Amino acid sequence: MSEKKKSIGFNIIKNDPTDGHGGFGIGALSLDNVSPVIIDVEEGHAEIDVGAMHARSKAEKGVKFTQNREDSEGGKQFWLVWVTIDRKQEGPYYAGVTACEMVVNREKRRGYKLLPEHVNLMDKSMKRKIVVEKMDEKSKRVLAEFLQAHNQDMWTNSDPVLQKALETN
């Protein structure tokens, strides 16, 4: 008997753990509302992979990353998309969405990514920014379909700027 693998959803919105006191931890960033979505460009597939929070997604494991694109030449392209969830009167919505590129060459066990860019874009997502203009049309379509399929209400509640940014021709 085979069990269906439990699907992982977006991180749940929590109350501010430092709310109401001025002690240790005030001003610290909370990653509770941020989820990493990995898009496999070639396969046209998106999935939440929480391992990416610590550079340990399925795509990243067993690969040494450099800032030199030639090291991973001939590799597979991925997008790491930071999705931040927030809540407003109408309900939860996709508040921040930013995309960073990765290239992984399994044969060479090498990959390309710019870690400072990944960190900065995670920060921008947490600040409710939409940064997806570097993505190709196919990947934008995959992301839009993934977000809608995951939760249509959250998609509907999202800023029209996000919906426009992921619109494809």
Buried (B, 14 or more C-beta within 10 A) or exposed (E): EEEEEEEEEBBEEEEEEBEEEEEEEEEEEEEBBBBBBBBBBEEEEBBBBBBBBEBEBBBBEEBEBBEEEEBBEEBBBBBBBBBBBBEEEEEBBBBBBBBBBBBBBEEBEBBBBBEEBBEBBBBBBBEEBBBBEEBBEEBBBBBBBBBBEBBEEBBEBBBEEBBEBBEEE
